Structure formats: C-alpha cells, structure tokens
Amino acid sequence: MRATILAIALLAFALPAGAQDGKKLPPGYILFPNAQGKNVPIKDAKNYAQCTRNGKILGYSVSDTATYCSAHYPR
C-alpha cells in the first residue's frame, strides 16, 4: 500500500514539475522529487537499472524503488 501511494505521488509530482519551474534543464534531464520532497534535476531513466540508480540517488528505500521501477520498467 505504501509503495503504491509513493508511486502515485512520484508521478503526480514528476509530470508537472517541468512546467512549474522556469529553468531550462539539460537534454535528457527531468525534475523529480527526492525523498525529502524537493524537486531535483536527474537523468530520465530509460530502463529498470537506470530507475533503480535514480531511486538510490534520490534517497528512496530499496523496497520503494524496486516497487516503483517494477511498475514502470517491467523486466
């Protein structure tokens, strides 16, 4: 249940984040909320491995990261 809520919250924050911030990001980067809720620029994940790396960098737990990445990047 917690992981599902996290996944929904991540999507809710990630999708409009680029539109809310007037800064230009380098190509291939998106704004995504870290575990503390602050939007930070990070490379857009293209596969499961990159997603798990991003989750670690952003400070999410291994279980939350695995749940989110499994839902968005099936192996």
N, CA, C and O atoms as CSV, one atom per row, in Angstrom:
chain,resi,resn,atom,element,x,y,z
A,1,MET,N,N,0.827,-1.188,0.000
A,1,MET,CA,C,0.000,0.000,0.000
A,1,MET,C,C,0.874,1.257,0.000
A,1,MET,O,O,0.621,2.193,-0.759
A,2,ARG,N,N,1.895,1.274,0.847
A,2,ARG,CA,C,2.782,2.434,0.938
A,2,ARG,C,C,3.498,2.680,-0.388
A,2,ARG,O,O,3.654,3.822,-0.819
A,3,ALA,N,N,3.929,1.598,-1.024
A,3,ALA,CA,C,4.643,1.729,-2.294
A,3,ALA,C,C,3.720,2.250,-3.389
A,3,ALA,O,O,4.144,3.026,-4.245
A,4,THR,N,N,2.467,1.826,-3.362
A,4,THR,CA,C,1.508,2.298,-4.356
A,4,THR,C,C,1.277,3.794,-4.201
A,4,THR,O,O,1.240,4.535,-5.184
A,5,ILE,N,N,1.123,4.224,-2.968
A,5,ILE,CA,C,0.934,5.655,-2.716
A,5,ILE,C,C,2.173,6.430,-3.147
A,5,ILE,O,O,2.063,7.512,-3.723
A,6,LEU,N,N,3.344,5.882,-2.871
A,6,LEU,CA,C,4.587,6.533,-3.280
A,6,LEU,C,C,4.646,6.666,-4.791
A,6,LEU,O,O,5.001,7.727,-5.304
A,7,ALA,N,N,4.305,5.607,-5.511
A,7,ALA,CA,C,4.351,5.637,-6.969
A,7,ALA,C,C,3.399,6.687,-7.523
A,7,ALA,O,O,3.752,7.420,-8.448
A,8,ILE,N,N,2.204,6.763,-6.969
A,8,ILE,CA,C,1.237,7.758,-7.420
A,8,ILE,C,C,1.746,9.166,-7.124
A,8,ILE,O,O,1.633,10.067,-7.955
A,9,ALA,N,N,2.305,9.342,-5.934
A,9,ALA,CA,C,2.833,10.655,-5.563
A,9,ALA,C,C,4.005,11.048,-6.456
A,9,ALA,O,O,4.112,12.205,-6.863
A,10,LEU,N,N,4.871,10.109,-6.758
A,10,LEU,CA,C,6.009,10.408,-7.626
A,10,LEU,C,C,5.543,10.861,-8.998
A,10,LEU,O,O,6.058,11.835,-9.546
A,11,LEU,N,N,4.583,10.162,-9.541
A,11,LEU,CA,C,4.062,10.553,-10.852
A,11,LEU,C,C,3.372,11.904,-10.791
A,11,LEU,O,O,3.539,12.726,-11.692
A,12,ALA,N,N,2.610,12.139,-9.756
A,12,ALA,CA,C,1.893,13.403,-9.629
A,12,ALA,C,C,2.855,14.585,-9.549
A,12,ALA,O,O,2.577,15.658,-10.086
A,13,PHE,N,N,3.976,14.387,-8.883
A,13,PHE,CA,C,4.954,15.467,-8.768
A,13,PHE,C,C,5.860,15.563,-9.985
A,13,PHE,O,O,6.266,16.664,-10.359
A,14,ALA,N,N,6.182,14.458,-10.602
A,14,ALA,CA,C,7.159,14.455,-11.688
A,14,ALA,C,C,6.596,15.030,-12.978
A,14,ALA,O,O,7.291,15.766,-13.680
A,15,LEU,N,N,5.370,14.712,-13.296
A,15,LEU,CA,C,4.819,15.150,-14.570
A,15,LEU,C,C,4.699,16.665,-14.684
A,15,LEU,O,O,5.142,17.221,-15.690
A,16,PRO,N,N,4.128,17.358,-13.712
A,16,PRO,CA,C,4.019,18.812,-13.866
A,16,PRO,C,C,5.258,19.581,-13.416
A,16,PRO,O,O,5.305,20.802,-13.564
A,17,ALA,N,N,6.242,18.907,-12.882
A,17,ALA,CA,C,7.398,19.602,-12.310
A,17,ALA,C,C,8.129,20.442,-13.345
A,17,ALA,O,O,8.543,21.561,-13.044
A,18,GLY,N,N,8.293,19.932,-14.541
A,18,GLY,CA,C,8.978,20.681,-15.579
A,18,GLY,C,C,8.230,21.934,-15.972
A,18,GLY,O,O,8.851,22.946,-16.300
A,19,ALA,N,N,6.912,21.890,-15.946
A,19,ALA,CA,C,6.115,23.040,-16.317
A,19,ALA,C,C,6.113,24.107,-15.219
A,19,ALA,O,O,5.956,25.293,-15.510
A,20,GLN,N,N,6.285,23.698,-13.968
A,20,GLN,CA,C,6.232,24.636,-12.856
A,20,GLN,C,C,7.521,25.427,-12.713
A,20,GLN,O,O,7.500,26.557,-12.226
A,21,ASP,N,N,8.607,24.871,-13.115
A,21,ASP,CA,C,9.898,25.516,-12.932
A,21,ASP,C,C,10.303,26.175,-14.243
A,21,ASP,O,O,10.307,25.528,-15.290
A,22,GLY,N,N,10.642,27.449,-14.190
A,22,GLY,CA,C,11.003,28.176,-15.397
A,22,GLY,C,C,12.410,27.888,-15.896
A,22,GLY,O,O,12.781,28.344,-16.977
A,23,LYS,N,N,13.205,27.139,-15.130
A,23,LYS,CA,C,14.581,26.847,-15.527
A,23,LYS,C,C,14.620,25.842,-16.663
A,23,LYS,O,O,13.794,24.933,-16.740
A,24,LYS,N,N,15.592,26.020,-17.539
A,24,LYS,CA,C,15.820,25.044,-18.608
A,24,LYS,C,C,16.747,23.959,-18.074
A,24,LYS,O,O,17.752,24.245,-17.423
A,25,LEU,N,N,16.397,22.725,-18.358
A,25,LEU,CA,C,17.219,21.598,-17.932
A,25,LEU,C,C,18.036,21.092,-19.111
A,25,LEU,O,O,17.628,21.248,-20.262
A,26,PRO,N,N,19.185,20.488,-18.835
A,26,PRO,CA,C,19.954,19.893,-19.923
A,26,PRO,C,C,19.135,18.792,-20.596
A,26,PRO,O,O,18.256,18.200,-19.970
A,27,PRO,N,N,19.418,18.520,-21.859
A,27,PRO,CA,C,18.694,17.445,-22.545
A,27,PRO,C,C,18.837,16.118,-21.795
A,27,PRO,O,O,19.924,15.766,-21.337
A,28,GLY,N,N,17.732,15.395,-21.681
A,28,GLY,CA,C,17.748,14.105,-21.010
A,28,GLY,C,C,17.525,14.171,-19.510
A,28,GLY,O,O,17.522,13.137,-18.843
A,29,TYR,N,N,17.337,15.373,-18.963
A,29,TYR,CA,C,17.108,15.538,-17.525
A,29,TYR,C,C,15.662,15.945,-17.270
A,29,TYR,O,O,15.039,16.626,-18.085
A,30,ILE,N,N,15.143,15.517,-16.131
A,30,ILE,CA,C,13.809,15.890,-15.674
A,30,ILE,C,C,13.901,16.341,-14.224
A,30,ILE,O,O,14.877,16.041,-13.537
A,31,LEU,N,N,12.894,17.053,-13.762
A,31,LEU,CA,C,12.802,17.374,-12.341
A,31,LEU,C,C,11.981,16.273,-11.689
A,31,LEU,O,O,10.910,15.911,-12.177
A,32,PHE,N,N,12.487,15.750,-10.593
A,32,PHE,CA,C,11.812,14.654,-9.904
A,32,PHE,C,C,11.972,14.873,-8.413
A,32,PHE,O,O,13.043,15.298,-7.978
A,33,PRO,N,N,10.949,14.599,-7.609
A,33,PRO,CA,C,11.074,14.835,-6.175
A,33,PRO,C,C,11.977,13.802,-5.502
A,33,PRO,O,O,11.862,12.602,-5.752
A,34,ASN,N,N,12.869,14.283,-4.651
A,34,ASN,CA,C,13.692,13.354,-3.873
A,34,ASN,C,C,12.898,12.897,-2.653
A,34,ASN,O,O,11.739,13.279,-2.493
A,35,ALA,N,N,13.497,12.099,-1.806
A,35,ALA,CA,C,12.800,11.539,-0.643
A,35,ALA,C,C,12.362,12.627,0.345
A,35,ALA,O,O,11.460,12.397,1.150
A,36,GLN,N,N,12.981,13.794,0.293
A,36,GLN,CA,C,12.603,14.895,1.178
A,36,GLN,C,C,11.527,15.786,0.549
A,36,GLN,O,O,11.055,16.727,1.188
A,37,GLY,N,N,11.136,15.497,-0.699
A,37,GLY,CA,C,10.078,16.246,-1.366
A,37,GLY,C,C,10.546,17.414,-2.211
A,37,GLY,O,O,9.718,18.125,-2.780
A,38,LYS,N,N,11.850,17.634,-2.311
A,38,LYS,CA,C,12.382,18.735,-3.110
A,38,LYS,C,C,12.606,18.256,-4.539
A,38,LYS,O,O,13.200,17.198,-4.745
A,39,ASN,N,N,12.142,19.016,-5.528
A,39,ASN,CA,C,12.369,18.661,-6.923
A,39,ASN,C,C,13.830,18.903,-7.287
A,39,ASN,O,O,14.361,19.996,-7.094
A,40,VAL,N,N,14.462,17.872,-7.812
A,40,VAL,CA,C,15.871,17.962,-8.211
A,40,VAL,C,C,16.015,17.454,-9.636
A,40,VAL,O,O,15.275,16.562,-10.050
A,41,PRO,N,N,16.960,18.009,-10.396
A,41,PRO,CA,C,17.177,17.503,-11.750
A,41,PRO,C,C,17.897,16.155,-11.708
A,41,PRO,O,O,18.846,15.961,-10.949
A,42,ILE,N,N,17.427,15.244,-12.533
A,42,ILE,CA,C,18.033,13.911,-12.601
A,42,ILE,C,C,17.840,13.373,-14.013
A,42,ILE,O,O,16.863,13.703,-14.685
A,43,LYS,N,N,18.782,12.541,-14.456
A,43,LYS,CA,C,18.657,11.956,-15.798
A,43,LYS,C,C,17.411,11.092,-15.872
A,43,LYS,O,O,17.126,10.320,-14.956
A,44,ASP,N,N,16.677,11.224,-16.955
A,44,ASP,CA,C,15.465,10.445,-17.166
A,44,ASP,C,C,15.831,8.979,-17.370
A,44,ASP,O,O,16.658,8.654,-18.222
A,45,ALA,N,N,15.219,8.100,-16.591
A,45,ALA,CA,C,15.510,6.665,-16.679
A,45,ALA,C,C,14.874,6.081,-17.933
A,45,ALA,O,O,13.733,6.402,-18.264
A,46,LYS,N,N,15.603,5.236,-18.618
A,46,LYS,CA,C,15.105,4.565,-19.820
A,46,LYS,C,C,14.875,3.077,-19.591
A,46,LYS,O,O,14.271,2.407,-20.428
A,47,ASN,N,N,15.358,2.551,-18.450
A,47,ASN,CA,C,15.193,1.126,-18.162
A,47,ASN,C,C,15.221,0.909,-16.646
A,47,ASN,O,O,15.419,1.844,-15.869
A,48,TYR,N,N,15.016,-0.348,-16.251
A,48,TYR,CA,C,14.927,-0.701,-14.830
A,48,TYR,C,C,16.218,-0.360,-14.080
A,48,TYR,O,O,16.164,0.173,-12.972
A,49,ALA,N,N,17.356,-0.656,-14.662
A,49,ALA,CA,C,18.632,-0.400,-13.983
A,49,ALA,C,C,18.831,1.093,-13.709
A,49,ALA,O,O,19.251,1.477,-12.617
A,50,GLN,N,N,18.532,1.921,-14.692
A,50,GLN,CA,C,18.665,3.362,-14.502
A,50,GLN,C,C,17.660,3.872,-13.469
A,50,GLN,O,O,17.968,4.774,-12.690
A,51,CYS,N,N,16.469,3.297,-13.467
A,51,CYS,CA,C,15.440,3.680,-12.494
A,51,CYS,C,C,15.903,3.376,-11.069
A,51,CYS,O,O,15.754,4.212,-10.177
A,52,THR,N,N,16.457,2.197,-10.853
A,52,THR,CA,C,16.918,1.853,-9.505
A,52,THR,C,C,18.089,2.741,-9.079
A,52,THR,O,O,18.200,3.101,-7.908
A,53,ARG,N,N,18.952,3.090,-10.016
A,53,ARG,CA,C,20.060,4.005,-9.713
A,53,ARG,C,C,19.505,5.366,-9.307
A,53,ARG,O,O,19.976,5.969,-8.342
A,54,ASN,N,N,18.508,5.850,-10.039
A,54,ASN,CA,C,17.905,7.137,-9.699
A,54,ASN,C,C,17.247,7.089,-8.322
A,54,ASN,O,O,17.362,8.037,-7.546
A,55,GLY,N,N,16.562,5.992,-8.017
A,55,GLY,CA,C,15.925,5.858,-6.709
A,55,GLY,C,C,16.937,5.940,-5.576
A,55,GLY,O,O,16.683,6.554,-4.540
A,56,LYS,N,N,18.085,5.314,-5.789
A,56,LYS,CA,C,19.148,5.350,-4.774
A,56,LYS,C,C,19.692,6.776,-4.620
A,56,LYS,O,O,19.889,7.256,-3.504
A,57,ILE,N,N,19.928,7.438,-5.742
A,57,ILE,CA,C,20.445,8.805,-5.719
A,57,ILE,C,C,19.458,9.751,-5.032
A,57,ILE,O,O,19.858,10.654,-4.298
A,58,LEU,N,N,18.157,9.532,-5.282
A,58,LEU,CA,C,17.127,10.404,-4.720
A,58,LEU,C,C,16.839,10.125,-3.248
A,58,LEU,O,O,16.143,10.906,-2.599
A,59,GLY,N,N,17.365,9.019,-2.710
A,59,GLY,CA,C,17.219,8.734,-1.291
A,59,GLY,C,C,16.027,7.879,-0.917
A,59,GLY,O,O,15.652,7.825,0.255
A,60,TYR,N,N,15.416,7.201,-1.901
A,60,TYR,CA,C,14.289,6.322,-1.591
A,60,TYR,C,C,14.791,4.968,-1.111
A,60,TYR,O,O,15.904,4.554,-1.434
A,61,SER,N,N,13.958,4.286,-0.338
A,61,SER,CA,C,14.328,2.962,0.161
A,61,SER,C,C,14.406,1.973,-1.000
A,61,SER,O,O,13.826,2.192,-2.063
A,62,VAL,N,N,15.129,0.891,-0.776
A,62,VAL,CA,C,15.285,-0.133,-1.811
A,62,VAL,C,C,13.934,-0.734,-2.178
A,62,VAL,O,O,13.659,-0.959,-3.357
A,63,SER,N,N,13.088,-0.995,-1.185
A,63,SER,CA,C,11.787,-1.608,-1.475
A,63,SER,C,C,10.874,-0.656,-2.244
A,63,SER,O,O,10.195,-1.081,-3.179
A,64,ASP,N,N,10.846,0.616,-1.870
A,64,ASP,CA,C,10.026,1.584,-2.593
A,64,ASP,C,C,10.530,1.762,-4.025
A,64,ASP,O,O,9.738,1.837,-4.964
A,65,THR,N,N,11.838,1.828,-4.182
A,65,THR,CA,C,12.425,1.978,-5.504
A,65,THR,C,C,12.109,0.766,-6.372
A,65,THR,O,O,11.715,0.922,-7.528
A,66,ALA,N,N,12.276,-0.438,-5.835
A,66,ALA,CA,C,12.009,-1.655,-6.602
A,66,ALA,C,C,10.545,-1.733,-7.025
A,66,ALA,O,O,10.244,-2.123,-8.153
A,67,THR,N,N,9.635,-1.364,-6.128
A,67,THR,CA,C,8.214,-1.393,-6.455
A,67,THR,C,C,7.895,-0.406,-7.576
A,67,THR,O,O,7.202,-0.752,-8.533
A,68,TYR,N,N,8.395,0.812,-7.457
A,68,TYR,CA,C,8.144,1.839,-8.472
A,68,TYR,C,C,8.747,1.425,-9.816
A,68,TYR,O,O,8.080,1.504,-10.848
A,69,CYS,N,N,9.991,0.990,-9.805
A,69,CYS,CA,C,10.672,0.636,-11.049
A,69,CYS,C,C,10.051,-0.597,-11.711
A,69,CYS,O,O,9.972,-0.668,-12.937
A,70,SER,N,N,9.615,-1.555,-10.914
A,70,SER,CA,C,8.963,-2.745,-11.471
A,70,SER,C,C,7.666,-2.384,-12.179
A,70,SER,O,O,7.323,-2.976,-13.203
A,71,ALA,N,N,6.950,-1.416,-11.634
A,71,ALA,CA,C,5.684,-0.992,-12.243
A,71,ALA,C,C,5.890,-0.207,-13.527
A,71,ALA,O,O,5.060,-0.279,-14.433
A,72,HIS,N,N,6.980,0.540,-13.619
A,72,HIS,CA,C,7.199,1.407,-14.772
A,72,HIS,C,C,8.182,0.851,-15.798
A,72,HIS,O,O,8.174,1.271,-16.955
A,73,TYR,N,N,9.014,-0.073,-15.390
A,73,TYR,CA,C,10.019,-0.667,-16.284
A,73,TYR,C,C,10.059,-2.178,-16.081
A,73,TYR,O,O,11.008,-2.708,-15.504
A,74,PRO,N,N,9.016,-2.876,-16.562
A,74,PRO,CA,C,8.996,-4.340,-16.350
A,74,PRO,C,C,10.220,-4.997,-16.994
A,74,PRO,O,O,10.658,-4.605,-18.076
A,75,ARG,N,N,10.745,-5.981,-16.319
A,75,ARG,CA,C,11.939,-6.668,-16.834
A,75,ARG,C,C,11.548,-7.721,-17.832
A,75,ARG,O,O,12.413,-8.407,-18.377
